[in-house]
Amino acid sequence: MRISEGNHESIVDASNRCYTEYQYFTGLSLFELNRLQGNYYSELHTLQEEFNHLMNELREELQHKQGQLSQTA
């Protein structure tokens, strides 16, 4: 099956690794696709918040250790 994607075409058939996922997603209604997209964005937002929190903790720990090193030097 050929699918037009912008200025190029991609071939999706049973030999592609993602064929099962392709079949699943093309079988969903627009409502179901929008619901899934909302769930994925929500999860992405949560992961971004967790990442930011961990990065802030790491920065604070590094600043603390740098302060200890500069005091001993």
C-alpha positions as CSV (number, residue, x, y, z in Angstrom):
1,M,0.0,0.0,0.0
2,R,1.4,3.4,-0.9
3,I,0.6,6.4,1.2
4,S,1.2,10.0,0.1
5,E,3.1,12.0,2.7
6,G,3.7,15.5,1.5
7,N,6.1,15.5,-1.5
8,H,7.0,11.8,-1.1
9,E,5.4,8.4,-0.8
10,S,6.2,5.7,1.7
11,I,5.5,2.0,1.3
12,V,3.7,0.3,4.1
13,D,3.4,-3.4,3.8
14,A,3.7,-6.5,6.0
15,S,7.5,-6.5,5.6
16,N,7.8,-3.2,7.6
17,R,8.6,-3.6,11.3
18,C,5.9,-1.0,12.1
19,Y,3.1,-2.7,10.0
20,T,1.2,-3.9,13.0
21,E,1.2,-0.5,14.6
22,Y,0.2,1.0,11.2
23,Q,-2.8,-1.3,11.0
24,Y,-3.8,-0.5,14.6
25,F,-3.6,3.3,14.2
26,T,-5.3,3.4,10.8
27,G,-8.2,1.4,12.3
28,L,-8.8,4.0,15.0
29,S,-11.5,6.7,14.7
30,L,-10.5,10.4,14.8
31,F,-12.0,10.6,18.3
32,E,-9.8,7.6,19.4
33,L,-6.7,9.2,17.8
34,N,-7.3,12.5,19.5
35,R,-7.8,10.7,22.9
36,L,-4.5,8.8,22.4
37,Q,-2.7,12.0,21.4
38,G,-4.0,13.7,24.5
39,N,-2.8,10.9,26.7
40,Y,0.6,10.9,25.0
41,Y,0.9,14.7,25.5
42,S,-0.1,14.4,29.1
43,E,2.5,11.7,29.7
44,L,5.1,13.7,27.9
45,H,4.3,16.8,30.1
46,T,4.6,14.7,33.2
47,L,8.0,13.2,32.1
48,Q,9.2,16.7,31.2
49,E,8.3,17.9,34.7
50,E,10.1,14.9,36.3
51,F,13.2,15.5,34.1
52,N,13.3,19.2,35.0
53,H,13.0,18.4,38.7
54,L,15.8,15.9,38.5
55,M,18.0,18.3,36.6
56,N,17.4,21.0,39.2
57,E,18.4,18.6,42.0
58,L,21.5,17.6,40.1
59,R,22.4,21.3,39.6
60,E,22.0,22.0,43.3
61,E,24.1,19.0,44.2
62,L,26.8,20.1,41.8
63,Q,26.8,23.7,43.1
64,H,27.0,22.4,46.7
65,K,30.0,20.1,45.8
66,Q,31.7,22.9,44.0
67,G,31.2,25.2,47.0
68,Q,32.8,22.5,49.2
69,L,35.7,22.1,46.9
70,S,36.3,25.9,46.7
71,Q,36.3,26.0,50.5
72,T,39.0,23.3,50.8
73,A,41.2,24.8,48.1
